[in-house]
Amino acid sequence: MTSAVAASRGMEASTSEGLVAHSEPQPVFCFSVLAEADPGLMPRVLELFAKRSLVPLRWHSDRIGPDKTELAMDFQVGGMTPHLADYIARCLRQVHGVRTVLTSEKNS
């Protein structure tokens, strides 16, 4: 059984991948990303979570700015350790077209 499946069933999960078990309240990590409004940007952002078997709990995005050339994305992801959330934030900052990445943590 993969650690992501184990975590989703409330079982002990391996922390080597940065995933956590759901046996007690776990933090939810919030990401706010400002980027160019590019058609390929959202899949590149989502890929960082998908390849770790993580699905955002919430996702909202809007094209913003006077000429709608910027993309504001806000999403929340659970099931991660703080270390993994920091690592993903650093990876997001390296994605071509991303201008700003802000993060916060809340308890679920």
C-alpha positions in Angstrom: 0.0 0.0 0.0 1.4 3.4 -0.9 2.0 5.9 1.8 -0.5 8.3 0.2 -3.2 5.6 0.3 -2.2 4.7 3.9 -2.5 8.3 4.9 -5.9 8.7 3.3 -7.1 5.8 5.4 -5.8 7.2 8.6 -3.0 4.8 8.9 0.7 5.5 9.7 2.4 6.9 6.6 6.0 7.1 5.7 7.5 10.5 6.3 10.4 9.9 3.9 8.1 11.4 1.2 6.9 14.2 3.4 3.4 12.8 3.8 1.7 12.6 7.1 -0.9 10.3 8.6 -4.5 11.6 9.2 -4.9 10.1 12.7 -5.0 13.5 14.4 -5.7 17.0 13.1 -3.1 18.0 10.5 -2.1 21.4 9.2 -3.4 22.7 5.9 -0.9 24.6 3.8 -2.2 27.6 1.9 -0.4 28.8 -1.3 -1.0 32.1 -3.1 0.7 32.3 -6.5 0.8 35.3 -8.8 2.0 34.5 -12.3 1.6 35.3 -16.0 -1.7 34.3 -17.5 -0.3 31.5 -19.5 -2.3 28.4 -20.6 0.4 26.0 -19.5 1.0 27.5 -16.1 -1.7 25.9 -14.0 -0.8 22.3 -15.1 2.9 23.0 -14.2 1.8 24.2 -10.8 -0.6 21.3 -10.2 2.1 18.8 -11.3 4.2 19.6 -8.2 1.4 18.2 -6.1 0.1 15.5 -8.4 3.4 13.7 -8.7 3.3 13.4 -4.9 -0.3 12.0 -5.0 -1.6 15.2 -3.4 -4.9 16.8 -4.5 -5.6 20.3 -3.3 -8.5 20.6 -0.9 -9.4 24.0 -2.5 -8.3 25.8 -5.7 -9.3 29.2 -6.9 -7.8 31.2 -9.7 -8.6 34.4 -11.5 -7.2 36.4 -14.3 -6.4 39.8 -12.9 -4.9 43.2 -13.8 -6.2 45.9 -16.1 -5.5 43.8 -19.2 -6.1 40.4 -17.6 -2.4 39.3 -18.2 -1.8 38.0 -14.7 -3.1 34.9 -13.0 -3.8 34.8 -9.3 -4.1 31.3 -7.8 -5.0 30.4 -4.3 -5.0 26.8 -3.1 -4.9 24.7 0.1 -3.3 21.4 0.4 -3.3 19.0 3.4 -1.4 15.8 4.1 2.1 17.3 4.0 4.8 18.0 6.4 6.0 21.6 6.8 9.3 20.6 5.2 7.5 19.3 2.1 5.4 22.5 1.9 8.5 24.7 2.1 10.1 22.6 -0.6 7.1 22.8 -2.9 7.0 26.6 -2.4 10.6 26.8 -3.4 9.8 24.7 -6.5 6.8 26.9 -7.4 9.1 30.0 -7.3 11.3 28.4 -10.0 8.4 27.7 -12.4 8.7 29.9 -15.5 6.1 32.6 -15.4 5.6 32.6 -11.6 6.2 36.0 -10.1 5.3 35.6 -6.4 4.6 32.7 -4.0 3.2 33.3 -0.6 2.5 30.5 1.9 0.8 30.1 5.3 -0.2 27.2 7.5 -3.5 26.6 9.3 -4.8 23.8 11.5 -7.7 21.9 10.0 
